[in-house]
Amino acid sequence: MDANKNTPLRAVALVCTLTPSPAPSSSQLLAEQTMAALAEHGVTGKTIRIADHDVKPGVQTDMGDGDAWPEIRDTVLGTDILILSTPIWLGHPSSTAQRVLERLNAEISESDDQGRMLTYGKVAAVCVVGNEDGAHKVSADLFQGLNDVGFSLAPNAVTYWVGEAMQGTDYQDLDKTPEKTEATTRTLAANTAHLARQLKAAVYPAS
C-alpha cells in the first residue's frame, strides 16, 4: 500500500472518438471505466469528449478565436493524471487523438522557473478500443508521443479491447466487460495512481 495513499489526485480523460455526444462511444465507455477504477484509489476527475469541442489544428497552446484547446489544456495542467482514450482506425490512433498529441506538442516550449516542462510530474495512460488488430501498435504510438511532451508512464499503462477482425461488434455492444480487460483496467489504475503520488511527493529535478 502507498505510504501517501490519502494524497488527493485529479485526473482527466480525453476521449478521442470521432463521434460527438450524445451518440454512444466505446472509447467513452472504456475511459469512464478507467476513471471509475482510478476512483478506487482516491482519484477524482472527469472525461472530455474532444469531438464536442472545436479544437483547432496546430502546435501552439492557443490557435486563436474559437479554439477550445486552451480551456482543455488548463484542465490537463490542473490534474495529476491524463488518460487518452482512442478507437483504432485503419490500424492507427484516431485523427482526434493525433490532434491532441499535436496540441500537446506545444508543451515542449513551455517551462517552469527551473526549466522543466509543465507536464513533468504528470502521469499518462491510454485506453484503446477497436474491432481490428493494432492495440499494441496504437498504444506504442501514443506512449511515445505522451512521453515526448513530458508525461511519465507507469508499468501496464494501457487497457484495451479489440474484437474479431473484420467484424462489426463494438466494445459498447458487449453484454459484460471481458474479465481480462477489467483486470487490465484495474492494474492500469493502481500503477498510474501509485506513480502519480510518488511524483507528487518527489518532483523530477531540473536539468
Buried (B, 14 or more C-beta within 10 A) or exposed (E): EBEEEEBEBBBBBBBBBBBEEEEEBBBBBBBBBBBEBBBEBBBEBEBBBBBBBEBBEBEBBEBEEEBBBBEBBEBBBEBBBBBBBBBBBEEBBBBBBBBBBBBBBBBEEBBEEEEBBBBBBBBBBBBBBBBBBBBEBBBEBBBEBBEEBBBBBBEBBBBBBBBEEEEEEBBEEBEEBEEEBBEBBBBBBBBBBBBBBBBBEEEEEEE
